Amino acid sequence: MTDSTHVPSGKKPLEARYISMLGYAEAWELQKSMVKQVDQEERPETLLLLQHPPTYTLGSDRHPEHLLLDEKELAERGISVFEIDRGGDITYHGPGQLVGYPLLYLDAVGLDLHAYLRNVEQVIINWLKEYGIESGRKPEYTGVWVGDEKIAAIGVKFNRARRRGGFVTSHGFALNIEAGIAESGFSGIVPCGIEQFGVTSFNTLTGRELSVSEAAQQLLPHFCDVFGFAPDAVLIREQHADAGYQAR
């Protein structure tokens, strides 16, 4: 369940950026712009790592009844809602969670979209293993699980590329880092439409106080290893003042 499924690749350069806090709409537009740039070979393949203010996103397999709050309750909690173009149902993004958007070119030769999803999960599985956390997959669901609790949600989009008939990826993963995130955001939804299982976070499992910024730095080499990028990728840090949240 935790074996790696590497995508065959040379040691390509990767641009990795960490943004301390970025509104969802702005991040969505940034992804769209970067997808075009990657497709046109105007920028290297890129990994965006960031945090969002409290946000619910509903993917293409959306079920509105899985949003348990009405407009008044959403306003009182300061949570935005977006219907977006990734796969999957509803999930939560918010402070204390590391969101990753890989913007990668997938060549048509030997293309395996299922393997891409498994590799995104594998990055997180490998990182958690460093801390002695045994995590894995549930056959009927995407994401990364520790027992019957989900620690990371996965939802991606494959954008048809102009060159060579491949795809450029967007959207990605949401990895729960700080304790309390399950109560603060996930309590207002049926996460990914899954009622029978719970949600957890890294700090809850370990008793640590790891920051999202530290988790981003630690996750980067695992991403490079699984996806075949050069291991010397540097995490570029950007500061964005957004919604009054303090960057960590």
NORQUIKA-V119049 format. One record per backbone hydrogen bond with DSSP energy under -0.5 kcal/mol. CO is the residue of the C=O (numbers start at 1). NH is the residue of the N-H. E is the energy in kcal/mol with one decimal. If there is no record, write none. Layout:
<<CO | NH | E> <CO | NH | E>>
This chain:
<<6 | 8 | -0.6> <10 | 12 | -1.7> <12 | 230 | -3.4> <14 | 16 | -0.6> <15 | 47 | -2.8> <16 | 236 | -2.9> <17 | 19 | -0.5> <17 | 49 | -3.3> <18 | 20 | -0.5> <18 | 238 | -3.0> <19 | 51 | -1.1> <23 | 27 | -2.3> <24 | 28 | -2.5> <25 | 29 | -2.1> <26 | 30 | -2.2> <27 | 31 | -2.4> <28 | 32 | -2.1> <29 | 33 | -2.2> <30 | 34 | -2.5> <31 | 35 | -2.7> <32 | 36 | -1.6> <33 | 37 | -1.8> <34 | 38 | -2.8> <35 | 39 | -2.5> <36 | 40 | -2.2> <37 | 42 | -3.2> <37 | 43 | -0.9> <38 | 41 | -1.3> <45 | 15 | -2.6> <46 | 48 | -0.5> <46 | 103 | -3.5> <47 | 17 | -2.5> <47 | 49 | -0.5> <48 | 101 | -3.1> <49 | 19 | -2.6> <50 | 99 | -2.9> <51 | 22 | -2.5> <54 | 80 | -2.0> <55 | 93 | -3.0> <56 | 82 | -2.4> <57 | 59 | -0.5> <57 | 91 | -2.0> <58 | 84 | -2.6> <59 | 62 | -0.9> <63 | 66 | -2.7> <64 | 67 | -1.8> <66 | 68 | -0.7> <66 | 190 | -2.2> <70 | 74 | -2.5> <71 | 75 | -2.2> <72 | 76 | -2.4> <73 | 77 | -1.8> <74 | 78 | -0.8> <74 | 79 | -2.3> <78 | 80 | -0.5> <80 | 56 | -3.1> <82 | 58 | -2.7> <82 | 84 | -0.6> <86 | 60 | -2.8> <88 | 61 | -2.2> <89 | 59 | -1.9> <90 | 192 | -3.7> <91 | 57 | -2.0> <93 | 55 | -3.0> <94 | 97 | -1.4> <96 | 177 | -1.9> <96 | 178 | -2.4> <97 | 99 | -0.7> <98 | 175 | -3.2> <99 | 50 | -2.3> <100 | 102 | -0.6> <100 | 173 | -2.2> <101 | 48 | -2.3> <102 | 104 | -0.7> <103 | 46 | -1.9> <104 | 106 | -0.5> <104 | 169 | -2.5> <105 | 107 | -0.6> <106 | 167 | -2.2> <108 | 111 | -1.6> <112 | 116 | -1.4> <113 | 117 | -1.7> <114 | 118 | -2.1> <115 | 119 | -2.2> <116 | 120 | -2.1> <117 | 121 | -2.0> <118 | 122 | -2.2> <119 | 123 | -1.9> <120 | 124 | -1.1> <121 | 125 | -2.4> <122 | 126 | -2.8> <123 | 127 | -1.7> <124 | 128 | -2.6> <125 | 129 | -1.8> <126 | 130 | -0.9> <127 | 130 | -0.9> <127 | 131 | -0.6> <128 | 131 | -1.2> <128 | 133 | -2.2> <129 | 132 | -1.9> <132 | 134 | -0.7> <133 | 135 | -0.8> <136 | 145 | -2.9> <138 | 141 | -2.1> <144 | 151 | -2.4> <144 | 152 | -1.6> <145 | 136 | -2.3> <145 | 147 | -0.6> <146 | 149 | -1.5> <148 | 198 | -1.5> <149 | 146 | -3.1> <150 | 200 | -2.3> <151 | 176 | -2.6> <152 | 144 | -2.2> <153 | 174 | -2.2> <155 | 172 | -1.6> <156 | 87 | -1.8> <157 | 159 | -0.7> <157 | 170 | -1.9> <158 | 160 | -0.5> <159 | 168 | -2.7> <163 | 166 | -1.5> <164 | 108 | -0.5> <166 | 161 | -2.5> <167 | 106 | -3.6> <168 | 159 | -2.7> <170 | 157 | -2.0> <171 | 102 | -0.6> <172 | 155 | -3.0> <173 | 100 | -2.7> <174 | 153 | -2.1> <174 | 176 | -0.5> <175 | 98 | -2.8> <176 | 202 | -2.0> <177 | 203 | -3.1> <178 | 181 | -1.1> <180 | 184 | -2.2> <181 | 185 | -1.9> <181 | 186 | -1.1> <182 | 187 | -0.7> <185 | 188 | -1.3> <186 | 189 | -1.4> <188 | 68 | -2.4> <188 | 69 | -0.6> <189 | 191 | -0.8> <190 | 193 | -2.8> <191 | 194 | -2.5> <193 | 195 | -0.7> <198 | 150 | -2.7> <201 | 205 | -2.0> <202 | 206 | -2.1> <203 | 207 | -2.4> <211 | 215 | -2.1> <212 | 216 | -2.2> <213 | 217 | -1.8> <214 | 218 | -2.1> <215 | 219 | -2.2> <216 | 220 | -1.5> <217 | 221 | -0.6> <218 | 222 | -0.5> <219 | 222 | -0.5> <219 | 223 | -2.0> <220 | 224 | -2.4> <221 | 225 | -2.2> <222 | 226 | -2.4> <223 | 227 | -2.3> <224 | 228 | -0.7> <224 | 229 | -2.1> <225 | 228 | -0.6> <226 | 7 | -0.9> <228 | 12 | -1.3> <230 | 233 | -0.9> <234 | 16 | -0.7> <234 | 236 | -0.8> <236 | 18 | -3.3> <238 | 20 | -1.5> <240 | 242 | -0.6> <242 | 245 | -2.0> <248 | 213 | -0.7>>
